[in-house]
Amino acid sequence: MPEKKLTVKGVEWEYVTGGRGPQTLLMFHGAVGGAETMQWLADAFADECRTIAPTVAGVRTLEEVCDAASAILDREHVGRAVVFGGSFGGLVAQAFLKRRRRQVEHLVLLSTGAPSPAVGAKNAKAMKFLRFIPFPLMRALMKLEMGKHLHAPTAASPEHAERVHLFRRRLDDYLDHKLTKQTFLSRIELSIDFNLRENYGPEDYADWPGRVLLVESNDDPMIPAAERARLKATYPRALVCAFEGAGHMIPLLRQEELVGVVRAFLREEYGMPPHDAERCPLHEVQKEVRDR
């Protein structure tokens, strides 16, 4: 995807574009890495959508991120985009909808939660110490924490196990050679901003005509059941896809099914599973994948 740059209020923002089609997919990445981590999704929709993936710069407020994303859409002559955000990117995507709803056609949230004052207070307390920790030690602690959640299930196929293995290698390379202390602290600041200062409710979107898709896993250690329930309460009209046993690694362990669900959602062909079985209707998803 072509790399581009845009300066917004004195801050240089990098982003990549690609694809073609009547819809535009604006993709916000997770806490680790930048626009390059969204390549898999951009490739999957390259023949159906224009794709835009900004790398979140080292800023401290979501207002700055949303201003930049809005300016990027304007520069690319995009009136409205389908906004996709996974994990940390889901926080940014929700903030963007709150501030720029006229630029949002639909919203897709993956493995993320609603604002949580408790999480925000915890991170704010940790931030007081993190500023003074030597960065090599900080990286080691990050590797240790992330490593707890990046193990392929024993039942995973060889292909999926290899994806997890390659992801861990890329993650180590990013942490060792690319991540800066400024970027790391900035993303914690943005998480604190989201959890302590953002406040969303169903009434906020009563007059917004777009649709919402929530994608989750029933055993996500980073987004527990209570947090998943609060997100659904925030977007009560949302369609929900709940995978089983994918943890916080849906793009690694369920990538094909995830793409199928998002594609069906964009085509208005995705239906909710029965209320007594909160899961993705995988037989329909797999059929969609085969029919591509």
C-alpha positions, 0 to 999 in steps of 0.5 A: 500500500502506498505510504503518505504523510500529512501534517495536522496541527504541527504533528506529522501523521503517516498513513497508507492507502490501497484498494478500490471500490465504492466504499472506504474502509478506515482501519485503526490498528492495535496498541502494538505496531502501526498501519502495517499491522492492518495489511491483512485486512487491506489485502482481504478487501482490496478488490471491494473497498478503498482502504486507509490505515493511519499510524497513530502518532505520539499524541496524548489526546483522542481529539488529536487522533480524530482531527488527524483521521478526519483530515486524512479522509478529507485529503483523500476525498472520502465523505464517509467511511466504514470504520474498523477498530480492533483492541486499542484501535477500537477505542480510537474508532469509538472516539471517532464516531462520537466526534465525526459521525457524519464521516462514519458510514458503519462501525466495526469493533473487534476485541475491544470494550467501552470506556471503563473508569476503573481501567483508566484509574489503574492505568493512570496510577501505573503511568506515574511510575512508567515514566521513570522506568528505563525503557529496556526494562519496560520492553522486557515487561511488555514482552512478558505480559503479552507473551501470556496471551499469545499461545496457540491453543493445543487444538489449533491447526498447523497453519494457525499455530504458524501464524501465531509463531510468526506474529510473536517473531514480528512482535519481538522485532517491533519491541526490540527495534521499532517501538519508542518510549514516546510511542509506548507512553502515548498509547497509554495516555490515549487509553487513559483519555478514553477510559477516564474522559470518554462517555458513550450511551445508546442515546448518543447514536439514536439519530445516526443511520449507520450500523454497528458490528461487534466481534468478540471471543467468549474467552478473551482475557483482555476483554472479560465478560462484564466488559463485553456486556457493557459494550453491547449495552452501549450499542444495543442495536449492534449485530454481534459475532461471538467466536469461541476459543479465540482469546484476543487473537481472532485475526490470527486464529479466525482470520478467514471467518472474520473477513467473511463476517465483515464482508457479509456485514458490509453487504447487509447479508449478516444476521444475528445468531439465535439469542440462545446461542451467542456465537457466530453462525460459522456455517454461514460465514464459511459458506461466504468464504467459499463463495468469494 
